[in-house]
Amino acid sequence: MIKKLNTIKSLSVFRDFSWDEHVVTNGSPDAFKQINVIFGRNYSGKTTLSRVVRSMETGTLSSNYTSPQFSVLWYDNSETTNNALQAHGKPIRVFNEDFVRENLSFLMDTSG
């Protein structure tokens, strides 16, 4: 299970994100729990976060980003970076707008 998204750089709204600086509870860095809800206003980074996680499922990250970097820490203390997207060997499934576009395009096709 993912413990935290250590860093995210040059990905959409995330220019230089550091989990330990931005995700803090009572003065200490927090971590993902077994169940998490991510919500926010439009253009706050929700889709970008799902794309970071989905890149570890598909092994690719959109070429629309210039020099993207990220680091993900797992609860077993292993780490996955944008340079080794599938090396983690963990099952990941992400259902986001990219998944819908790639796999369920008939839902968005107005001609049926």
N, C-alpha and C positions, 0 to 999 in steps of 0.2 A: 504494500500500500504506500502511496505517496505521502511523505511526511511534510515536505514543503518545497516550494519552488524557490530555490536558493537565490538565483539571480535571473533577471531577464533584461537584455540590452538590445537596443535597436530593433524592437518589434512593436510596430504600431504606436500606441500611447506609452509603452514602456521604454523609456530611453535609458535609464540606469536604475532599475528596480532591485532592491535588496530586501528579501523577506524579513531578515532579522531587524531591519530598521523600520519596516512599515507594518508588519503584522505582529503587534505587541499587545499582550494582556497583562495588566498589573505590573508593567515595567519589564516584562520578560518576553522574549520571542515565543510565539504560540506555534502550534502545528495543526495540520489537518486532523480531523477526527474520523471515525468510521463513516459517519454521514455528514456531508457538508452542503451548505446552500450558498451559492455565489449569486449575488444580485447587485445591481447598480444601474445608474442612469445610462442612457444611450451614449455610446462612444467612450465608455469608461474602461474597457479592456476585457469584458467577459468573453467575447468571441476569441480574442487573442489568447486568453488563457486556455480555452478549449482547443485551440489550434496547436499550442505547445504540447498539450497532453496527447492530442490526436497524432502529432508527428511521431510520437513514440510508438503508436499503433501501426501507422502506415510506413514509417521509415523515411518519410520525406516532409520537408517544410516548404511552404510556398516560396517560389522564386521571386515573389513580389517584394520581399524584404531585402534590404541592403545590409549585409554583414550582421545577420541576426546571431545572437548568442543567448544561451540559457543553460541553467544547471538545475537539475531536479534531485532532491535527496529522498531516498526511500527509507522506510522504517527499519530495514535491515542494515542501514548506514551505507549502502552502495549509492553511487551517484551516476546519473545519466546526463550527458551534455548533448548539445546540438551536433557535435562531431561523431557521436556514436549512438544514433537514435534507437537501434534495435538490439544493442548489446545487453540490455537489462534482462531480457528473457522473461518478462512478466506479462501476463495477459491484460490487455487494455482494450476497452471498447468505448468509443466516444460517439454520441449521437448529437451532432450539431448541424448547422446549416450546410457545411461542406459535405457531410455524410449524406444529407438529404439531396443536395444537388448532384452528387456522384452516383447515388444508388436508387433514389426515388424520384428521378426527374419527371416521371409521368404525373406526379402530383402537381407539378408546377407548369406542365405543358397545357396551354389553354386549348389546344386542338384535341386533347384527350389522349 
